[in-house]
């Protein structure tokens, strides 16, 4: 009987942890795929991303949290210079999002997945 209570507790806590991770992943996707209002108004409609970038980096050029790739590039006579820095910005975004996701998982496991001690 003790085993059933413990396994039920663990399955509920893991389900709650899975829900928290799904919400965290959704928030990270939303933050990284949206274009802020002033960026959309000033840059996105007037000057596009550099053409030498691959399609994924060109799509993500004005998107990203906390760092959008265009923030690392220099604007010179209405052309973006330093398009290779966009790759570094995407890598930093990926590392930050991964750190946030795995830290939420680690904290969630520490809080939710404690096995209750049963004293005899």
Secondary structure, DSSP 8 states (H G I E B T S, - for coil): -HHHHHHHHHHHHHHHHHHHHHHHHHHHHHHHH---HHHIIIIITTS---TTS-HHHHHTTT--SS--GGGGSEEETTEEE-TTHHHHHHHHHHHHHHHHHHHHHHHHHHHH--------
